[in-house]
Amino acid sequence: MRTNLDERLREAVTGSVVMVTGASSGIGAATARSLGKAGATVLLVARSVERLQAVERGIVESGGAARVLPTDLSDPEATQALLEGVWLEHGGVDVLVSNAGRSIRRSIELSYGRFHDFQRTIDINYLGPVHLVLGLLPAMRERGRGHIVNVSSLGVLFGAPRFSAYLGSKSAFDAFLKCVAPEVRRDGVAVTSIYMPLVRTPMIEATKVYGMLPGLTPEEAAGRICRAIVEQPVSMAPRLARVGCLARDAAPRTFEALLQGVYRVSDDSAAARGEGDARMEVPRFQFVLKQIGRATNRRRSRNLQEVPLDQRQSLCPALARSCERRAWRRARSAALEPGRVDDPVVRRTGSRGVLPCG
């Protein structure tokens, strides 16, 4: 399945110019690496020059092509300069992956005096992406081909307590694209919105409870984006989310009561409160969440065992390293047991990189 997707992605993007925003880390960096490996010329957009250069080096070392275009998308003048430079050098882009974003989790009670939170999220999550679409869309329509991929959030489908600034701005861009899509489809331009579940990126680090919940790795999220580029669906979301939307529409009051319950049993993070404590946001369910997180990691670790060793790092680096550490500890323990010196695993403990994950 993975090999088939790689081949189809290569056919779809070889020779194409793809712009990836938020490409300095997380989902954007993983997506850029996959696209570069598949033969696309990747335009890397984010604020951090150093991080973008590191992503560029990785792409070039793997035989791909990339350009670093440091830009603050919340700055209209910088965004316009980016568009003009892309037009002069590349004549536009074939695919725009709009991934850059700013997330804020803060209750409305703590937001009364923080109007700037809403300004910041609107600038980067809505106005910046709209500016890019307005600048890149004319060339796509003129050529008769193009694809706009919006990396959105699962919360856009439901709404969620404490995310009024973040989801309000993400929903605005989602609605914008839903209006644009039927106007440009006949011109060969596809529009896809991907409603991502929780992804383990630096964006979620301020909320400690997220570290205990099941989530995708950046590489897994990048795989969904690559599939969207190949298949060009109108939208992508987990099946459970689709069922949740039906449940919300069928019983809106019950669904709202459920969200009220979630709000009542949870707290704002220390970062949202402006405090430095390490208190868990959902203290009543800390034990349960830890067990869920451990069970999820064990299941994904077992799935990773079926993947050839040389592919584990690219598919799931964090879990691959965790597997290697566990195998290393088991091998060391076995080496200390009488009669185990001939174990083939023990003989290979001189290098962690060759230990199996079992």
C-alpha positions as MATLAB code, in Angstrom:
seq = 'MRTNLDERLREAVTGSVVMVTGASSGIGAATARSLGKAGATVLLVARSVERLQAVERGIVESGGAARVLPTDLSDPEATQALLEGVWLEHGGVDVLVSNAGRSIRRSIELSYGRFHDFQRTIDINYLGPVHLVLGLLPAMRERGRGHIVNVSSLGVLFGAPRFSAYLGSKSAFDAFLKCVAPEVRRDGVAVTSIYMPLVRTPMIEATKVYGMLPGLTPEEAAGRICRAIVEQPVSMAPRLARVGCLARDAAPRTFEALLQGVYRVSDDSAAARGEGDARMEVPRFQFVLKQIGRATNRRRSRNLQEVPLDQRQSLCPALARSCERRAWRRARSAALEPGRVDDPVVRRTGSRGVLPCG';
ca = [
       0.000    0.000    0.000;
       2.717    2.451    0.990;
       4.825    1.545   -2.065;
       1.813    2.053   -4.325;
       1.191    5.509   -2.828;
       4.845    6.438   -3.321;
       4.654    5.480   -6.988;
       1.420    7.368   -7.548;
       2.791   10.415   -5.751;
       5.878   10.336   -7.950;
       3.690   10.274  -11.041;
       1.575   13.144   -9.705;
       4.302   15.586   -8.648;
       7.448   14.843  -10.682;
       8.439   18.087  -12.361;
       5.816   20.073  -10.431;
       6.353   23.096   -8.213;
       4.756   22.655   -4.787;
       4.611   25.348   -2.120;
       4.426   24.107    1.477;
       3.785   26.672    4.191;
       4.802   25.986    7.770;
       7.605   23.858    6.302;
      10.173   24.425    9.037;
       8.957   21.632   11.346;
       6.237   19.118   12.070;
       3.697   18.281    9.375;
       5.082   20.814    6.901;
       8.658   19.557    7.106;
       7.582   15.905    6.799;
       5.364   16.744    3.812;
       8.138   18.695    2.120;
      10.548   15.773    2.500;
       8.043   13.341    0.994;
       7.321   15.630   -1.945;
      11.002   16.315   -2.582;
      11.746   12.598   -2.568;
       8.902   12.093   -5.058;
      10.434   14.519   -7.553;
       8.711   17.833   -6.891;
      10.481   21.158   -6.589;
       9.420   22.183   -3.085;
       9.124   25.833   -2.087;
       9.661   25.937    1.680;
       7.804   28.767    3.403;
       8.035   29.644    7.105;
       9.666   32.275    9.315;
      12.729   30.367   10.574;
      15.547   30.499    8.027;
      17.752   28.032    9.903;
      15.056   25.373   10.197;
      14.048   25.784    6.573;
      17.664   25.372    5.514;
      17.884   22.149    7.514;
      14.798   20.794    5.719;
      16.245   21.908    2.388;
      19.514   20.076    3.071;
      17.638   16.883    3.842;
      15.680   17.122    0.603;
      18.753   17.856   -1.509;
      20.725   15.028    0.109;
      17.958   12.616   -0.850;
      18.166   13.763   -4.464;
      15.320   16.283   -4.441;
      15.052   19.992   -5.158;
      13.930   22.707   -2.755;
      14.007   26.471   -2.298;
      14.018   28.299    1.017;
      11.597   31.235    1.039;
      11.491   32.676    4.574;
       8.270   34.655    4.975;
       6.013   35.824    7.778;
       2.569   35.136    6.297;
       0.930   37.405    8.869;
       2.707   40.333    7.157;
       0.823   41.319    3.954;
       3.841   43.069    2.421;
       6.095   40.057    3.016;
       3.454   37.740    1.569;
       3.090   39.907   -1.536;
       6.872   39.921   -1.998;
       6.826   36.117   -1.745;
       4.148   35.863   -4.440;
       6.022   38.195   -6.776;
       9.258   36.246   -6.333;
       7.543   32.913   -6.993;
       5.928   34.310  -10.129;
       9.230   35.620  -11.480;
      11.213   32.448  -10.744;
       8.640   29.703  -11.276;
       5.646   31.266  -13.019;
       3.415   30.168  -10.139;
       2.957   26.811   -8.439;
       1.140   23.601   -9.324;
       0.165   22.711   -5.752;
      -0.271   24.856   -2.648;
      -0.171   22.999    0.679;
      -1.506   25.547    3.167;
      -0.217   24.143    6.432;
       1.116   27.109    8.437;
      -0.964   27.903   11.480;
      -1.111   29.201   15.022;
      -3.037   27.335   17.707;
      -4.319   28.884   20.923;
      -6.204   26.885   23.558;
      -7.723   29.350   26.007;
     -11.203   29.649   27.504;
     -13.312   32.633   26.560;
     -13.230   33.754   30.213;
      -9.451   34.178   30.002;
      -9.737   35.845   26.582;
     -11.790   38.919   27.491;
      -8.719   41.150   27.565;
      -6.827   39.334   24.808;
      -8.292   40.548   21.522;
      -4.788   40.228   20.080;
      -5.133   36.408   20.288;
      -7.880   36.615   17.691;
      -5.920   39.056   15.556;
      -2.874   36.777   15.534;
      -4.801   33.634   14.652;
      -6.807   35.383   11.929;
      -3.630   36.814   10.395;
      -1.832   33.474   10.043;
      -4.748   31.015    9.786;
      -7.030   33.015    7.507;
      -5.756   36.243    5.951;
      -2.289   34.905    5.078;
      -3.611   31.772    3.313;
      -6.288   33.816    1.521;
      -3.566   36.171    0.282;
      -1.626   33.206   -1.123;
      -4.680   31.738   -2.836;
      -5.577   35.074   -4.428;
      -2.018   35.427   -5.710;
      -1.506   31.862   -6.976;
      -4.950   30.983   -8.291;
      -4.945   33.065  -11.520;
      -1.937   31.201  -12.959;
      -3.472   27.831  -11.998;
      -6.699   28.652  -13.808;
      -4.847   29.959  -16.842;
      -2.802   26.729  -17.131;
      -5.902   24.618  -16.576;
      -4.499   22.697  -13.616;
      -3.695   23.205   -9.968;
      -4.466   21.965   -6.479;
      -5.031   23.784   -3.201;
      -4.639   21.579   -0.120;
      -5.861   23.027    3.161;
      -4.460   21.330    6.273;
      -7.346   22.017    8.614;
      -8.384   20.657   11.996;
     -10.882   18.058   13.111;
     -12.262   20.708   15.449;
     -13.567   22.698   12.476;
     -16.217   20.001   11.992;
     -17.479   20.184   15.579;
     -16.261   23.223   17.417;
     -14.550   22.666   20.746;
     -14.416   24.508   24.080;
     -11.365   26.753   24.616;
     -10.541   26.951   20.896;
     -12.595   29.980   19.840;
      -9.590   31.898   18.486;
      -7.970   28.964   16.698;
     -11.033   27.226   15.284;
     -12.750   30.488   14.443;
      -9.885   31.440   12.126;
      -9.453   27.915   10.707;
     -13.192   27.716   10.020;
     -13.057   31.024    8.174;
     -10.481   29.709    5.693;
     -12.402   26.453    5.385;
     -15.572   28.370    4.464;
     -13.606   30.562    2.045;
     -12.345   27.522    0.148;
     -15.800   25.922    0.076;
     -17.019   29.052   -1.695;
     -14.064   29.146   -4.106;
     -14.008   25.434   -5.036;
     -17.109   25.323   -7.274;
     -15.947   28.443   -9.110;
     -12.572   26.985  -10.147;
     -13.210   23.250  -10.593;
     -14.136   23.596  -14.265;
     -10.803   25.342  -14.809;
      -8.942   22.243  -13.633;
      -8.193   23.474  -10.099;
      -9.010   21.083   -7.246;
      -9.531   22.128   -3.637;
      -9.078   19.684   -0.742;
      -9.561   20.238    2.974;
      -7.938   17.709    5.317;
      -9.450   17.675    8.808;
      -6.499   16.426   10.800;
      -6.864   14.733   14.173;
      -4.285   15.338   16.900;
      -0.745   15.371   15.487;
       2.357   15.317   17.699;
       4.049   18.561   16.686;
       5.582   21.472   18.652;
       2.193   23.234   18.381;
       0.609   20.961   21.030;
       3.423   21.031   23.596;
       1.834   23.743   25.762;
      -1.108   21.442   26.583;
       0.255   18.558   28.628;
      -2.777   16.302   28.331;
      -2.200   15.978   24.587;
       0.958   14.038   25.317;
      -1.227   11.246   26.737;
      -3.780   11.089   23.927;
      -3.542    9.024   20.739;
      -2.185   11.094   17.887;
      -0.516   10.922   14.509;
       3.172   11.453   13.934;
       4.097   14.249   11.498;
       5.089   11.558    9.003;
       1.669    9.912    9.232;
      -0.017   13.278    8.748;
       2.251   13.951    5.758;
       1.124   10.619    4.316;
      -2.468   11.847    4.376;
      -1.472   15.045    2.602;
       0.398   13.094   -0.061;
      -2.634   10.860   -0.577;
      -4.792   13.971   -0.959;
      -2.427   15.327   -3.623;
      -2.705   12.039   -5.526;
      -6.465   11.478   -5.208;
      -7.687   15.113   -5.029;
     -10.760   14.486   -2.848;
     -13.007   17.327   -1.759;
     -12.224   16.554    1.874;
     -10.534   13.999    4.113;
     -11.500   13.183    7.700;
     -11.470   10.127    9.973;
     -14.560    7.925    9.668;
     -15.390    8.481   13.316;
     -15.482   12.219   12.675;
     -18.022   11.726    9.897;
     -20.177    9.708   12.287;
     -19.785   12.455   14.887;
     -21.052   15.060   12.419;
     -24.159   12.973   11.782;
     -24.703   12.602   15.526;
     -24.327   16.356   16.044;
     -26.880   17.115   13.306;
     -29.301   14.453   14.598;
     -29.115   15.500   18.256;
     -27.580   18.979   18.532;
     -28.607   19.564   22.148;
     -27.155   16.264   23.286;
     -23.944   16.975   21.406;
     -23.659   20.426   22.975;
     -24.249   18.910   26.417;
     -21.368   16.512   25.732;
     -19.074   19.430   24.875;
     -20.203   21.212   28.038;
     -19.174   18.152   30.016;
     -15.761   18.153   28.375;
     -15.339   21.814   29.297;
     -16.328   21.285   32.930;
     -13.938   18.411   33.614;
     -10.954   20.132   31.980;
      -8.872   23.208   32.776;
      -6.881   25.775   30.855;
      -3.212   24.925   30.451;
      -0.541   26.637   32.526;
       0.506   28.567   29.422;
      -3.046   29.804   28.864;
      -3.283   30.893   32.508;
       0.095   32.581   32.369;
       1.422   30.348   35.139;
       4.408   28.053   35.398;
       2.918   25.030   37.154;
       2.841   21.577   35.629;
      -0.736   20.707   36.571;
      -2.535   18.371   34.214;
      -5.462   19.990   32.351;
      -7.719   16.998   33.088;
      -6.566   15.897   36.589;
      -9.551   13.616   37.237;
      -8.734   11.422   34.257;
      -4.955   11.508   34.376;
      -4.620    7.783   35.144;
      -7.085    6.775   32.412;
      -5.386    8.983   29.836;
      -2.003    7.521   30.669;
      -3.344    4.010   30.087;
      -4.896    5.069   26.772;
      -1.616    6.616   25.654;
       0.377    3.523   26.619;
      -2.070    1.188   24.866;
      -1.944    3.300   21.726;
       1.848    3.333   21.672;
       1.988   -0.430   22.206;
      -0.387   -1.038   19.311;
       1.540    1.250   16.985;
       4.798   -0.308   18.117;
       3.480   -3.771   17.208;
       2.429   -2.485   13.794;
       5.884   -1.019   13.316;
       7.478   -4.417   13.899;
       6.027   -5.573   10.577;
       7.826   -2.765    8.722;
      11.351   -3.483    7.397;
      14.036   -1.972    9.640;
      15.329    0.445    7.002;
      11.837    1.969    6.562;
      10.887    2.475   10.203;
      12.783    5.716   10.690;
      11.050    7.433    7.770;
       7.580    6.197    8.705;
       7.680    6.899   12.433;
      10.981    8.157   13.844;
       9.865    8.540   17.473;
       8.413    5.058   17.743;
      11.333    3.571   15.827;
      13.746    5.016   18.376;
      11.553    3.765   21.217;
      11.530    0.269   19.734;
      15.301    0.277   19.369;
      15.743    1.365   22.991;
      13.493   -1.422   24.251;
      15.287   -4.000   22.102;
      18.621   -2.694   23.384;
      17.532   -3.083   27.005;
      16.254   -6.610   26.401;
      19.474   -7.555   24.633;
      21.598   -6.234   27.493;
      19.493   -8.153   30.031;
      19.825  -11.317   27.959;
      23.590  -10.851   27.779;
      23.770  -10.968   31.563;
      21.849  -14.250   31.774;
      23.847  -17.534   31.817;
      23.623  -19.502   28.609;
      22.404  -16.583   26.506;
      25.684  -15.429   24.958;
      24.898  -17.222   21.703;
      21.602  -15.418   21.224;
      21.758  -13.742   17.776;
      20.222  -10.564   19.218;
      22.934  -10.358   21.883;
      25.698  -10.719   19.342;
      24.458   -7.584   17.592;
      24.306   -5.291   20.594;
      27.337   -3.385   19.433;
      25.060   -1.128   17.368;
      21.587    0.026   18.274;
      20.787    0.769   14.666;
      20.602   -2.903   13.702;
      18.537   -4.179   16.601;
      15.097   -5.491   15.665;
      11.947   -4.121   17.272;
      10.298   -7.128   18.824;
];
